[in-house]
Amino acid sequence: MTWLAACALALCLLPATASAAGYTQTQYPIVLVHGLFGFDNIGPVEYFYGIPSALRADGAKVYVVQVAAANSTEVRGEQLLTQVKQILAATGAAKVNLMGHSHGGPTARYVASVRPDLVASVTSIGGVNKGSAVADVLLGVAPAGSLSNTVLVSITNGLGTIINFLSGGGGLTQNSLAAAQSLSTAGTAKFNAAHPQGVPITACGEGAYSVNGVAYYSWSGAKPYTNVLDIIDPGLALTSLAFAGAKNDGLVSSCSSRLGKVIRDDYAINHLDEVNQTVGLTNLFETSPVTLFRQQANRLKNAGL
């Protein structure tokens, strides 16, 4: 009887195992692009915590790039473009699937805009696609040329340099003022005028699903405080006040995050939860961020990307 039960259990498990094999196996490599003050990894801590290995486990080829922790979208975009070319040369692939978080969203969009022939898709996760009220507040409190701005820029540039050094990315120039300007409402509007692909033309709608052969997707969270054990959550609850009640993830409004085909803009996760931070301390009552990335890889696979 015990033997029969064991066989029955094994048979029940087989379909799940078979369905997982190849689940994330996209045609083109996946390239993960970090946001402001981001990195690839610092020691055992990944920016996209646990996500690369979860994607690779079921067939995806995954690359995690490192661009300047703080700089303009265009500077970061050129750095990303260089690495995309290197990945394509190393793999022999014709294109890549770019997945960018936060400032990584516009950074990926820049590459897709200037070299659409190298990009199969752009997925924006909590992307700052129409600016952030937090950046607007920071620039208002510490306008360029003021003493407070000089102090703030010095501190944040230093932080960016330290992050890049610890993650092995020394040599990348940091410019936190340029980053803040790029992430502001005005700065993003200027960027979107030059690189409009996938951006909704209405305040909170969807953008074109495909432009110049590049598919565009997005998703984001809308719950700034999600886990009492996460020491970052109170800070995100505070920064969420900048949005004056508009739905947001703590740093980006839901409407600003929308790009191309919107999967959802209201997951019960915050800006750091979107990449499974801090070290996996996310909302226990919402879909795991790792699962969201796996589902997107499968979506790209099914689209032939």
N, C-alpha and C positions, 0 to 999 in steps of 0.2 A: 504493500500500500504506500509505503514511504517512497519507494522507487517510482511508482506511478505519479505521485504528487510532484516529485522532482522533475519528471519528464514534462508534466503539464505546465509547470512553472517555466521551464526552459522554452517550451513552445510559445508561451505567452510573451516571453521576452524577445524572441526572434524578430517579430515585425518592427518593434521599436528600434532595435539595433540596426536593422536593414534600412529603416527610414532615415536614421541619423547619418549613415554612411553617404558622403557626398552632398549632404544637406546644404553646406556652405560653399560648395565647389563652384565658384564663379568662373566664367571664361577668362576674365582678365584679373590680374592681381588687385588686391585691395590695399590702398594706401591710407593710413590713419594720420590725420593732421591735427596737432594740438592747438589749443587756444592761447589767450594771453597768459603770460607767466607759466606756460606749459613746458613740457619736456617729453622725451621718449621714455626714459626711466632714470631714476636716481636710486642706485643700488637695487634692492628687491622691489621697490615701489614703482609701478608703471603708472603713467598718466591715464592710459586706457586700462584700468586695473582689471586684469584677468581676461580681457577681451581678445587680444591677439591669439592667445593659446586656445580659447574656446572656438574661435573661427578656424584656426588651423586644424583643430581636432577632427573636423568633418570635411576637410578637403580644400579650404581656401589657402591661397598664397597671400600672406599678409606682410606688409612692410610698415614700420612706424618711423616716420621722418622726424627730424628736428629742425625747426626754423627759429628765428630770433624769438626769445621769450616776449619781448616787447619792441615792436616797431610798426611801421605803417603796413597796410594791407599790400601795397605794391612791392615793398621791399621783401616782405615775407613771401609774397607770391613768386617773385623771381628766385628766391632761395628754394622754394618748393619745386619750381619748374626744373631747376638744375638737378634735383634729386629724382624727379620723375624720369628725366632722360637717363639717368644712371640706372634706375630700376629697369627700364625698358631695355637698355643695352645688356644688362646682366641676365635678364629672363628671356629675352627674345620675344616678349609680348608686344603686341601692336599698340595697346592702350592700357590704361589703368582705371580702376574705380576709386575715386577720391571720396573719403569720408572725413569731414571736418567738424570739429566741435568748437563752439563759441567763435572766436576770431579765426579759427581754422576753417569755418564755413566760407566767409568772404575770401580767404586766402586760396582755398580750393577753387572758388568761382573765378578768381583772377586767371589761374592756369587754364581753366576750361574756356575762358573768353579769348585769351591770346593764342592758345594752341589747342583748339577743339579736336584736332586730328589725333592728339595723344590721350584724350580722355573719353572713356565710355560713359561714365556717370559721375554726378556730384551728389552726395548726400550730406545735407546740413543738419547737424544735431545741436539744438539750442543756438543756432547761428545768429550772429548779429547782422541781419540782412537789411534792417531799416533803422539801425542805430540803437543805442541804449540810453535810457534816462539816467543811468548811473554815471556814464561818461559825461553826459550833459551837465550833471550836477557838479562833478569834479572839475570840469573846465570852468564852470561858473564860479565856484568857490575859489579856485586857484587859476585865474586867467593868465595867459602867456605874458611873461614879462614881470609878473609880480613876485615878491619875495617868497610868498607861500608856494607859488608854482616852482620856483627855483629849488626850494627845499624838497618839495614832493617829487620833482623830476630826478633830483640827485639820489634820493632814497630808492625810488622805483627802478631807476637805471642800474643802481647797485644791486638790487634784488635780482633783476634780470640777468646780470653778469654772473652772480653767484649760482643761480639756477642752471645757466648754461655750462658753467664750469663743472658743477657737481654731476651733471648729466653727460659730460664729455663733449659738449658743444662749444668749447672755447673758441673765441675768434669772431663770433657773431656779434655785430654791433647792436647795442640796445638804445632805443629811443622811445621812452615811455610817453613823451608828449605827442609824438607822431602817432603812437598807438591809440592814445585817448582821442585824438582828433579823428582818426580813421573810424573809431567806434562810436563817435557822436552822431546825432541825427543829421547834422549838416554835412559832416564828413562822409557818412554813408550815402547820403543823397548824391553827393558829387561822384562818389565811386560808382553808384548804380547808373548814373547818366552815361558813364563810359563803359560799364559792364552790366547791362540790364538783363542778361539771360536768366530766365527762371524766376525773376522777381515779380511778385503780384503787382498789377497796375492799380488794384483797389487797396484800401487800407488794411483789410484783413482777409484777403482772398487767396486764391491759388495762382501760381504763375504757370508759364508754359511748361508742359511736361517734357518736351524735347526741343532743343535748339541746336542747330548746326551738328546734329548727330549725337549730341550729349543729352542723356536723360537726367532730370533734376528731381530730387526727393528731399523731404525734410520731416523731422519730428522734434518735439520738445516737451518739457515738463511745465507744470503750472502750480507747484506747491513748494514754496521756499523752505519750510521747516518740515522735515520728514522723519528724523531719527534723533531721539534725545541723547544718544551716545556720541553723535557726531559733533565735535567741537566747532565745526565751521557753520553749522546750521543757524545758530543765533545771529551770526554776521549776515547771512543771506536773508534772514527775516528782517534785519535792519535795512539792508540795501533795497529790499522789496518795497519799502515805503516810498522810494523815488518814483514809483509807477502810479501813485495816486489811485490805487484800487484796481487798476487794469490787471488782467490776468498775466502772471509772470512767473519765472522760475527763480527769482531772486536777483538776477542780473540782466535778463533779457525778457522783454514782453512776448507773449505768445504770438501776437500779430507780427512783430518784428522778426520772429524766428521762421516765418512761413516762406517756403521756396518751392517752386515746381509743384509736384504732387505731394500734398500734405497728408502724411500718414496719420498723425495726431498732433495736436499742440497743447494737450491738457493731461498728459500723464501725471500721476501724483508723485512726481519726483522734482528735485531742484537742479540747479545748474551743474553742480558737481556730481549729483546722483547720475546724471546723464552719461557719465563716463565711469560709473561704478566707484566713485570716490565719496567719502574718504575711506580708502582701503576696504571697500565693500559695505560700508555702513549706509545703506540706502533704505527706502521705505519697504518694510517687510510685507506690506499689504498691496503692493503694486507689482506689475510684471518686472522681473529682473532686467536691469540695463543690459546685461550680457545677452539675455534672450532677445532683446530688441535688436541688437547688432546681428545676432544669428538670423533672426527673421528677415532683416534687411538684406543680408548676404543671400539668403534663399530667394528673396524677391528679385534680386539682380540676376541670380542664376536662371530663374524661370523666365526672365526677360531676355535671356541670351547674352547677358553682359558678364 
